């Protein structure tokens, strides 16, 4: 089992990441027009995404399940609208499915996982014609688990089928509550709409056993709409 000190170190890393994101959003709130370049310092976008979550695991077999997120991201202008710093805050649904078949019984576990997700990522923007832009960002994401229930089906040849909702996913599986890793998001913008792909690569080992590893993977596509313009 993981020691309490390792769990506290993981929590402290996430808290440090959260404070960094809060400081960045504070910079957005105090933003004004850059008097040198004429570019406003920040833009705000509302976004939604769909994807697939999988876990690289050598402990047991976990199958992928759909994922989605919805939230806001702000782009802080660093240099002439070409280099920006993106910070996201979103509600994200990830998780996994698992099946086990024994001689006289089998189980199916459906474990959605709700997270508060924060992202901070430097972004490069390349204008294409008048209203188009190519965007590419790479940075860090952090997930903090919100209260989530999991469903388990148990079939026994003698007692039949039983279905139950567990009390709280993160109470049963606390090692999944914190996650952090790299995120890569190439995309294309036209006027106020942006279409992007995203790739999340979890770096934390979220296994509850020291000698085993579980790391998250999440891929998908997102669409965002600019609700605060940052043009000249």
PLY file of the C-alpha trace (Angstrom):
ply
format ascii 1.0
element vertex 232
property float x
property float y
property float z
element edge 231
property int vertex1
property int vertex2
end_header
0.00 0.00 0.00
1.09 3.57 -0.58
2.35 5.37 2.55
0.51 8.48 3.88
3.55 10.61 3.07
3.36 9.69 -0.64
-0.34 10.59 -0.70
0.38 13.95 0.96
3.15 14.69 -1.54
0.74 14.02 -4.40
-1.88 16.28 -2.82
0.67 19.05 -2.24
1.77 18.92 -5.90
-1.84 19.33 -6.99
-2.40 22.24 -4.57
0.71 23.98 -5.93
-0.61 23.52 -9.48
-4.01 24.90 -8.40
-2.41 28.01 -6.88
-0.47 28.60 -10.10
-3.70 28.48 -12.12
-5.49 30.81 -9.69
-2.64 33.31 -9.99
-2.94 33.17 -13.78
-6.70 33.81 -13.66
-6.02 36.75 -11.33
-3.81 38.15 -14.06
-6.71 37.83 -16.50
-8.99 39.76 -14.17
-6.55 42.66 -13.97
-5.81 42.69 -17.71
-5.77 45.91 -19.73
-4.90 46.81 -23.30
-1.20 46.54 -24.14
-0.24 50.12 -25.01
2.78 49.00 -27.08
1.28 46.39 -29.39
-2.41 47.40 -29.30
-3.47 43.83 -28.44
-5.77 43.22 -25.52
-4.15 41.07 -22.88
-6.71 38.26 -22.67
-9.55 36.40 -24.36
-12.16 34.15 -22.73
-13.69 31.09 -24.42
-16.46 28.68 -23.43
-15.77 25.11 -24.58
-17.10 21.55 -24.61
-15.24 18.36 -25.50
-15.89 14.68 -26.23
-13.29 11.95 -26.01
-12.28 8.49 -24.81
-10.49 7.70 -21.54
-8.19 4.72 -21.17
-5.73 3.64 -18.49
-2.32 2.12 -19.08
-2.36 -0.51 -16.37
-0.26 -3.55 -15.48
-2.37 -4.34 -12.41
-5.57 -5.51 -14.11
-7.41 -4.96 -17.37
-9.46 -1.77 -17.62
-11.51 -0.98 -20.71
-11.94 2.53 -22.08
-15.09 4.61 -21.71
-16.39 7.89 -23.18
-15.28 11.18 -21.63
-16.49 14.75 -21.84
-15.76 18.14 -20.31
-17.32 21.58 -20.27
-15.82 24.83 -19.01
-13.94 28.02 -19.82
-10.44 28.90 -20.86
-8.65 32.23 -20.94
-5.79 33.18 -23.26
-3.28 35.65 -21.83
-1.43 37.49 -24.61
2.34 37.25 -24.14
3.63 38.64 -27.45
1.67 40.30 -30.30
-1.10 37.75 -30.23
1.25 35.00 -31.48
2.32 33.59 -28.10
-0.27 33.16 -25.37
-0.76 31.41 -22.06
-3.94 29.33 -21.86
-5.58 28.50 -18.54
-8.66 26.25 -18.37
-11.14 25.40 -15.65
-13.69 22.69 -16.41
-15.92 19.91 -15.16
-14.61 16.66 -16.67
-16.08 13.14 -16.73
-13.60 10.29 -17.23
-13.31 6.84 -15.65
-13.19 3.19 -16.73
-15.10 -0.08 -17.10
-13.92 -3.47 -15.86
-15.14 -7.04 -16.30
-14.15 -10.21 -14.46
-15.33 -13.70 -15.34
-14.86 -16.51 -12.83
-15.89 -20.16 -12.80
-19.27 -19.56 -11.12
-19.66 -15.78 -11.19
-18.73 -12.67 -13.09
-18.73 -8.94 -12.32
-18.99 -5.77 -14.37
-17.91 -2.45 -12.89
-18.84 0.90 -14.41
-16.74 3.59 -12.76
-17.32 7.11 -14.08
-15.05 9.66 -12.43
-16.02 13.33 -12.10
-13.18 15.85 -11.88
-12.50 19.53 -11.52
-9.86 19.99 -14.20
-7.34 22.81 -14.45
-4.99 23.36 -17.39
-2.10 25.75 -17.92
-0.42 25.65 -21.33
1.73 27.98 -23.45
0.11 28.45 -26.89
1.44 29.39 -30.32
-0.98 31.10 -32.72
-0.32 31.36 -36.46
-2.72 33.60 -38.47
-4.08 32.07 -41.70
-5.69 34.63 -44.01
-7.93 37.21 -42.33
-10.18 35.24 -39.99
-8.33 31.93 -39.59
-5.75 30.90 -37.01
-3.79 27.73 -36.34
-3.34 27.08 -32.61
-0.99 24.69 -30.85
-0.67 24.42 -27.06
1.25 22.05 -24.81
1.25 22.22 -21.03
0.01 20.61 -17.80
-3.39 19.43 -16.63
-4.46 18.65 -13.07
-7.57 16.70 -11.97
-9.23 16.83 -8.57
-11.91 14.19 -7.97
-15.46 15.28 -7.17
-17.98 13.03 -5.43
-18.86 10.23 -7.87
-20.91 7.04 -7.56
-19.96 3.80 -9.30
-22.17 0.95 -10.48
-21.32 -2.72 -10.06
-23.18 -5.75 -11.44
-22.49 -9.13 -9.84
-23.81 -12.38 -11.27
-23.61 -15.63 -9.28
-24.89 -18.90 -10.72
-26.69 -19.68 -7.46
-28.01 -16.26 -6.40
-28.56 -14.63 -9.79
-27.86 -11.03 -10.84
-27.31 -8.20 -8.36
-26.87 -4.52 -9.14
-25.65 -1.87 -6.74
-24.35 1.69 -6.72
-21.27 2.07 -4.54
-21.38 4.88 -2.00
-18.58 7.02 -3.48
-16.04 6.12 -6.15
-13.25 8.18 -4.57
-14.01 6.75 -1.14
-13.59 3.23 -2.49
-10.68 4.12 -4.79
-8.94 7.14 -3.26
-5.86 6.65 -5.45
-7.86 7.93 -8.44
-8.75 11.24 -6.77
-5.69 13.20 -7.99
-4.18 13.10 -11.44
-1.73 15.28 -13.33
0.07 15.12 -16.65
0.79 16.64 -20.05
-1.83 17.96 -22.47
-1.33 18.72 -26.17
-4.02 20.59 -28.15
-3.58 21.44 -31.83
-6.52 23.28 -33.37
-7.90 25.67 -35.96
-9.90 28.83 -35.33
-12.25 30.66 -37.67
-13.64 33.95 -36.38
-14.97 33.13 -32.88
-15.04 29.31 -33.22
-12.15 26.96 -32.50
-12.01 23.25 -33.32
-9.28 21.30 -31.53
-7.93 17.84 -30.86
-6.58 17.08 -27.41
-4.24 14.43 -26.04
-3.81 13.97 -22.28
-0.94 11.87 -20.95
-1.14 11.20 -17.21
2.23 11.23 -15.45
1.16 10.25 -11.92
1.03 6.60 -10.95
-2.50 6.38 -9.54
-2.20 2.72 -8.53
-2.74 1.88 -4.85
0.15 -0.62 -5.00
3.73 0.66 -5.03
4.98 -2.02 -7.43
2.14 -1.59 -9.95
1.35 1.27 -12.30
-1.84 2.90 -13.58
-1.55 6.02 -15.74
-4.39 7.83 -17.48
-4.78 8.51 -21.19
-7.47 10.71 -22.72
-7.98 11.71 -26.36
-10.75 13.52 -28.15
-11.97 16.68 -29.82
-13.35 19.97 -28.53
-15.15 23.05 -29.78
-14.92 26.47 -28.15
-16.57 29.84 -28.71
-14.85 33.14 -27.94
-17.07 35.16 -25.60
-14.56 37.95 -24.98
-12.61 39.15 -28.00
-8.94 39.95 -27.77
-8.45 41.53 -31.20
-6.58 44.77 -31.88
0 1
1 2
2 3
3 4
4 5
5 6
6 7
7 8
8 9
9 10
10 11
11 12
12 13
13 14
14 15
15 16
16 17
17 18
18 19
19 20
20 21
21 22
22 23
23 24
24 25
25 26
26 27
27 28
28 29
29 30
30 31
31 32
32 33
33 34
34 35
35 36
36 37
37 38
38 39
39 40
40 41
41 42
42 43
43 44
44 45
45 46
46 47
47 48
48 49
49 50
50 51
51 52
52 53
53 54
54 55
55 56
56 57
57 58
58 59
59 60
60 61
61 62
62 63
63 64
64 65
65 66
66 67
67 68
68 69
69 70
70 71
71 72
72 73
73 74
74 75
75 76
76 77
77 78
78 79
79 80
80 81
81 82
82 83
83 84
84 85
85 86
86 87
87 88
88 89
89 90
90 91
91 92
92 93
93 94
94 95
95 96
96 97
97 98
98 99
99 100
100 101
101 102
102 103
103 104
104 105
105 106
106 107
107 108
108 109
109 110
110 111
111 112
112 113
113 114
114 115
115 116
116 117
117 118
118 119
119 120
120 121
121 122
122 123
123 124
124 125
125 126
126 127
127 128
128 129
129 130
130 131
131 132
132 133
133 134
134 135
135 136
136 137
137 138
138 139
139 140
140 141
141 142
142 143
143 144
144 145
145 146
146 147
147 148
148 149
149 150
150 151
151 152
152 153
153 154
154 155
155 156
156 157
157 158
158 159
159 160
160 161
161 162
162 163
163 164
164 165
165 166
166 167
167 168
168 169
169 170
170 171
171 172
172 173
173 174
174 175
175 176
176 177
177 178
178 179
179 180
180 181
181 182
182 183
183 184
184 185
185 186
186 187
187 188
188 189
189 190
190 191
191 192
192 193
193 194
194 195
195 196
196 197
197 198
198 199
199 200
200 201
201 202
202 203
203 204
204 205
205 206
206 207
207 208
208 209
209 210
210 211
211 212
212 213
213 214
214 215
215 216
216 217
217 218
218 219
219 220
220 221
221 222
222 223
223 224
224 225
225 226
226 227
227 228
228 229
229 230
230 231
